[in-house]
């Protein structure tokens, strides 16, 4: 089902951009897990629209309510449902595109596939629904924190402005120190200036978010079609506006020789390690205990504050007016989404291994 993600730790996403709520149902949350509402709140605030001058002007408080699956602050093992109300939807901003297809949006494909579409903010195709994913990701982080596994992300590129420093040379505790969520202050300033310039011009710009997963045990991932990197790729490519995913050496590795690229093993205090990590912490689709690192490419937001030529549902030539509230660059708010999706993937694989081990003991 296209609205479900995961196997043991499974989420079901629901809601639309301008519906009454968006939200998520989580199946498989371990009973007894202490639910930290503060962590859910913090991650939702990081994804929240209207948080700064370089994001959309839509104002959502991101208040949330857990309506099932928790008793006295702990998960009961029953389905855990979270709702997040839409408080600042302005549906009238979209009446002008009720029959028009916005360039590079999902309008035409949704209309053709389903014979109906919710044109208010894109309906189900809107990035607004990722609020539920972030809430679920926060709970996944709670599971992983007990095993000292972390998922972190940061902005490493906006347009042509790139942060070329390797993640392991950066202080990732500084990601939240600036509006663009880049841990290098001088690069962050350049990124912010570019986004402000693009916003004034009524245009948009894309970028890249780098993700890092630390503390992984050896053995997460299932050959052949559920390789760890394959499921991570699916998770990231499910995020709105994502156009590319690479892990480890990625596309750069294709220009290297095997003698350069191979990660040599060595023993470090009875633990097997690799001297380099071009594999990105994954070999044969299975985690090898090193850091998993990856990059997620986001396209420029398709909605411009400029008029664009298109057609309507009758095939007539129209001009789509540039109006509404939209991000000039999506990557600053995408950071917590990338972290959340990574956490969902790892929590699912971790619980699969844990369940397998428990079952093996019963045999």
C-alpha positions in Angstrom: 0.0 0.0 0.0 1.5 3.3 -1.0 0.5 5.1 2.2 2.4 2.5 4.4 6.1 2.3 5.1 8.0 -0.3 7.1 7.6 -3.9 8.1 7.8 -4.4 11.9 7.8 -0.7 12.7 5.2 0.4 10.2 3.6 3.8 9.6 0.5 4.8 7.8 0.3 8.4 6.6 -2.9 10.3 6.2 -4.2 13.8 5.5 -4.0 16.6 2.9 -2.4 20.0 2.8 -5.7 21.8 3.4 -7.7 19.1 5.2 -8.6 19.5 8.9 -5.5 17.5 10.0 -2.5 15.5 8.8 -1.1 12.6 10.8 0.3 9.2 11.2 -0.6 5.8 12.6 2.3 3.7 13.9 2.1 -0.1 14.2 4.8 -2.0 16.0 6.0 0.5 18.5 7.5 -1.6 21.4 5.2 -1.7 24.4 6.7 0.2 27.4 8.7 2.7 25.4 8.7 6.0 27.2 7.2 8.6 24.8 9.0 12.0 24.9 6.5 14.6 23.8 9.2 17.2 23.9 11.2 15.5 21.3 8.2 15.2 19.0 7.5 18.9 19.5 11.1 19.9 18.8 11.3 18.0 15.5 8.0 19.3 14.3 9.1 22.8 15.1 12.2 22.3 13.0 10.0 21.2 10.1 7.4 23.9 10.8 6.5 26.4 8.0 6.8 30.1 8.8 9.8 29.6 11.0 12.1 32.1 9.3 12.5 34.7 6.6 13.8 32.1 4.1 10.8 29.7 4.5 7.1 29.8 3.4 5.0 32.4 5.2 2.3 29.8 6.1 2.0 29.8 9.9 1.4 26.4 11.5 1.9 25.9 15.3 2.4 22.2 14.8 0.5 21.4 17.9 0.0 17.6 18.0 -2.2 15.1 19.9 -1.5 11.5 20.5 -5.0 10.0 20.4 -4.2 6.3 20.9 -1.5 3.9 21.9 -0.1 5.7 24.9 -1.0 5.3 28.6 0.7 7.1 31.4 3.5 8.2 29.1 4.4 4.8 27.7 3.5 3.0 24.5 1.0 0.2 25.1 1.8 -1.8 22.0 -1.5 -0.8 20.4 -1.6 1.4 17.2 -0.2 4.8 18.1 -2.0 7.6 16.3 -0.9 11.2 16.1 -2.9 14.1 14.6 -1.5 17.5 13.7 -4.2 20.2 12.9 -3.9 22.5 9.9 -4.5 25.9 11.4 -3.4 28.3 8.6 -4.7 26.8 5.3 -5.8 29.5 2.9 -7.6 27.5 0.3 -8.7 30.6 -1.7 -5.1 31.1 -2.7 -5.5 28.1 -5.0 -8.9 28.7 -6.7 -7.1 30.1 -9.8 -5.6 26.6 -10.5 -8.7 24.6 -10.0 -8.6 23.5 -13.6 -5.0 24.5 -14.5 -2.0 22.3 -14.4 1.0 23.9 -12.6 4.3 23.2 -14.3 6.3 20.3 -12.7 3.6 19.7 -10.1 1.5 16.6 -9.5 -1.7 18.2 -10.8 -1.8 16.6 -14.2 -0.7 13.1 -13.1 -3.1 13.0 -10.1 -6.0 14.2 -12.2 -5.3 11.6 -14.9 -4.7 8.7 -12.5 -7.7 9.3 -10.2 -10.1 11.4 -12.2 -10.2 13.9 -9.3 -7.7 16.0 -7.4 -7.6 18.3 -4.4 -6.0 21.4 -5.9 -5.8 23.2 -2.5 -2.1 23.3 -1.8 -1.6 20.1 -3.8 -3.8 18.0 -1.5 -2.2 14.7 -0.8 0.9 15.5 -2.9 1.9 18.3 -0.7 5.0 18.3 1.6 2.6 19.2 4.4 1.9 15.5 5.0 5.5 15.0 6.0 4.7 16.5 9.4 3.3 13.1 10.3 6.4 11.4 9.1 8.5 13.6 11.3 6.4 12.8 14.3 6.8 9.1 13.7 10.5 9.6 13.1 10.8 11.2 16.5 9.4 8.1 18.1 11.8 5.9 16.0 14.6 8.1 17.4 13.4 7.2 20.9 13.8 3.5 20.1 17.3 4.0 18.6 18.6 6.3 21.3 18.3 3.3 23.7 20.9 1.6 21.5 23.0 4.9 21.1 22.1 5.0 17.4 21.7 8.5 16.0 20.4 10.0 12.7 21.7 13.5 11.9 21.3 15.6 8.8 22.4 19.0 7.6 22.3 21.3 4.5 25.5 20.8 2.4 24.5 22.7 -0.8 22.1 25.4 -1.9 22.2 26.0 -5.7 25.9 26.4 -6.6 27.0 27.1 -3.0 28.5 23.9 -1.6 30.0 22.8 1.7 32.9 20.6 0.6 34.0 19.6 4.1 33.5 15.9 5.0 30.8 15.3 7.7 33.4 13.8 10.1 35.3 17.1 10.0 32.2 19.2 11.0 30.6 19.9 14.4 27.1 18.6 13.8 26.0 20.1 17.1 26.0 23.5 15.2 23.4 22.5 12.6 20.7 24.5 14.4 22.9 27.6 14.8 21.6 29.3 11.7 18.5 29.6 9.5 19.7 27.3 6.7 20.9 24.4 9.0 24.4 24.3 7.6 27.1 23.6 10.3 29.7 25.9 8.7 28.9 29.6 9.4 30.6 31.2 6.4 29.0 28.8 4.0 25.6 29.2 5.7 25.8 33.0 5.2 26.4 32.5 1.5 23.5 30.1 1.3 21.1 32.4 3.1 22.1 35.3 0.9 21.4 33.2 -2.2 18.0 32.1 -0.9 17.1 35.7 -0.1 18.1 36.9 -3.5 16.1 34.1 -5.2 13.1 34.9 -3.0 13.1 38.6 -4.0 13.1 37.5 -7.7 10.1 35.3 -7.2 12.1 32.2 -8.1 13.2 29.1 -6.3 16.5 27.1 -5.8 17.3 23.5 -5.0 20.0 22.0 -2.8 21.4 18.9 -1.0 20.9 17.5 2.5 23.6 15.2 3.8 22.5 12.5 6.3 24.7 10.6 8.8 23.7 7.5 10.8 26.1 6.6 13.7 26.3 3.8 16.2 24.9 1.1 14.0 25.6 -2.6 14.8 26.8 -5.0 12.1 24.0 -6.9 10.4 21.1 -4.5 9.5 19.8 -5.0 6.0 18.3 -7.9 4.1 19.6 -9.2 0.8 18.5 -9.1 -2.0 15.7 -6.6 -2.5 15.7 -5.1 1.0 19.3 -4.0 1.1 19.8 -1.3 3.7 20.8 1.3 1.1 17.9 0.3 -1.2 15.4 0.9 1.6 17.1 4.2 2.6 16.9 5.2 -1.0 13.2 4.4 -1.2 12.6 6.4 2.0 14.5 9.5 0.8 13.1 9.4 -2.7 9.6 9.3 -1.2 10.2 12.8 0.2 8.6 15.6 -1.9 11.0 17.3 -4.3 13.8 14.7 -4.0 15.5 14.0 -7.3 18.5 12.0 -6.3 20.0 9.8 -3.6 23.6 8.5 -3.2 25.4 6.9 -0.3 29.1 6.4 0.5 31.3 7.4 -2.4 28.2 7.6 -4.6 28.7 8.8 -8.2 32.2 9.9 -7.3 33.2 6.3 -6.8 32.6 5.5 -10.4 35.7 7.6 -11.3 38.0 5.7 -8.9 40.1 2.6 -9.3 39.3 -0.5 -7.3 42.6 -0.3 -5.5 41.6 3.2 -4.3 38.0 2.4 -3.5 38.3 -0.8 -1.5 37.9 -0.4 2.2 40.7 -2.4 3.9 39.7 -4.3 7.1 41.8 -4.2 10.3 41.2 -5.4 13.9 40.7 -2.6 16.5 40.5 -4.0 20.0 38.8 -7.2 18.9 36.4 -5.2 16.7 36.7 -5.4 12.9 36.9 -2.0 11.3 37.6 -0.5 7.9 40.4 2.1 7.3 38.4 4.0 4.8 34.6 4.2 4.4 33.9 4.6 0.7 31.3 1.8 1.2 29.3 4.3 3.3 28.9 1.8 6.2 27.1 -0.8 4.0 28.5 -3.8 2.2 26.4 -6.4 0.5 23.3 -4.3 1.5 24.1 -5.0 5.2 25.5 -2.5 7.7 29.2 -3.2 8.6 29.4 -1.1 11.8 30.9 2.1 10.2 29.0 5.3 9.8 26.3 5.3 7.1 26.4 8.6 5.2 24.4 9.7 2.2 23.3 12.7 0.2 19.8 13.7 -0.9 19.3 16.1 -3.8 16.2 18.4 -3.8 14.9 20.1 -6.9 13.9 23.8 -6.9 10.3 24.2 -5.6 8.0 24.0 -8.5 5.7 26.9 -7.4 7.1 30.3 -8.5 5.9 33.8 -7.7 6.2 34.3 -11.5 3.6 33.7 -14.2 4.1 30.5 -16.1 2.6 29.1 -19.3 0.6 25.8 -19.1 -2.7 24.2 -20.1 -5.9 23.5 -18.3 -7.9 20.2 -18.0 -9.5 21.0 -21.4 -6.1 21.3 -23.1 -6.5 25.1 -23.5 -3.4 27.3 -23.2 -3.4 29.2 -19.9 -1.1 31.4 -17.8 -0.7 30.2 -14.2 -0.4 33.2 -11.9 2.4 33.2 -9.4 0.7 33.5 -6.0 0.5 31.8 -2.7 2.9 31.0 0.2 5.8 28.7 -0.7 9.4 28.0 0.2 12.0 29.6 -2.0 14.3 26.7 -1.0 13.0 23.6 0.7 16.3 22.2 2.1 16.4 24.0 5.4 13.0 22.5 6.4 13.9 19.1 4.8 16.6 18.4 7.3 14.3 17.0 10.0 12.4 15.0 7.4 15.6 13.3 6.2 16.5 12.5 9.8 13.0 11.1 10.4 12.9 8.9 7.4 16.4 7.5 8.2 15.3 6.8 11.7 12.2 5.0 10.5 14.3 2.8 8.2 16.8 1.9 10.9 14.2 1.4 13.7 12.4 -1.1 11.4 15.5 -3.0 10.5 16.6 -3.0 14.2 13.3 -4.4 15.4 13.3 -7.0 12.6 16.7 -8.3 13.9 15.5 -8.2 17.5 12.3 -10.1 16.6 14.3 -12.7 14.6 16.6 -13.3 17.5 13.7 -13.7 19.9 12.1 -16.2 17.6 15.3 -18.1 17.2 15.6 -18.5 21.0 12.1 -20.0 21.0 12.9 -22.7 18.5 
